[in-house]
Amino acid sequence: MANSEEKLITREGYDKLVAELEELTAVKRKEIAAQLGEAIAQGDLSENADYDAAKNAQAENEERIYKLENMIKNAKIIDESEIQADRVNLGHTVRVLNVETGEESTYKIVGSNESDPLNGLISNESPVGRGLRGTRLGETAEIEIPDKIIHLKVLDITRE
């Protein structure tokens, strides 16, 4: 039975999460510990801005580590050999035409943990990502987004 928390992710996205986790645990933790040590050496902690800043940085770092560990634990790396090359799917870059506006856009379909819409990385769980998945080259997907329905025609599908 599949884990209900399980999130699909590309190999590239998974590797980025692991690299960030390693950076935060191996490097950032040591830097913050050194900052805390210096602040404690200054004496009175009740009004020590350096100590407060280091404690805040430590809390933020540990929170991010916790989130990354959970993302990695619940990640399911997609098996790219099982993905049909002629249908839009996770890991594919797709160029589409908005039929209503005539505008072209390019998106890479990624797992929700690696989405970055401002940089063209859209989640497979987003309305557009969900609507495009399974669409073939030349087909038009009808996608319900807040306030309206859009029609995106698939112009190109590539796997990077």
JOHUBEL-V45736 format. One record per backbone hydrogen bond with DSSP energy under -0.5 kcal/mol. NH is the residue of the N-H (numbers start at 1). CO is the residue of the C=O. Records with the same first field share a line. If there is no record, write none. Layout:
# JOHUBEL-V45736
NH = CO / CO
This chain:
# JOHUBEL-V45736
6 = 3
7 = 74
9 = 76
14 = 10
15 = 11
16 = 12
17 = 13
18 = 14
19 = 15
20 = 16
21 = 17
22 = 18
23 = 19
24 = 20
25 = 21
26 = 22
27 = 23
28 = 23
29 = 24
31 = 27
32 = 28
33 = 29
34 = 30
35 = 31
36 = 32
37 = 33
38 = 34
39 = 35
40 = 36
41 = 37
42 = 38 / 39
43 = 40
48 = 45
49 = 47
52 = 48
53 = 49
54 = 50
55 = 51
56 = 52
57 = 53
58 = 54
59 = 55
60 = 56
61 = 57
62 = 58
63 = 59
64 = 60
65 = 61
66 = 62
67 = 63
68 = 64
69 = 65
70 = 66
71 = 67
72 = 68
73 = 69
74 = 70
75 = 72
76 = 7
77 = 75
78 = 9
80 = 78
82 = 79
83 = 80
87 = 84
88 = 135
91 = 109
92 = 89
93 = 158
94 = 107
95 = 156
96 = 94 / 105
97 = 153
98 = 103
99 = 97 / 151
102 = 98
105 = 96
107 = 94
108 = 120
109 = 92 / 107
110 = 108 / 122
114 = 111
115 = 112
116 = 121
119 = 116
120 = 117
121 = 116
122 = 108 / 120
124 = 110
126 = 123
130 = 126
131 = 127
132 = 128
133 = 129
134 = 88
135 = 132
137 = 86
138 = 154
139 = 136
141 = 152
143 = 141 / 150
145 = 143 / 148
148 = 145
150 = 143
152 = 141 / 150
153 = 97 / 151
154 = 139
155 = 95 / 153
156 = 95
158 = 93
160 = 91 / 158
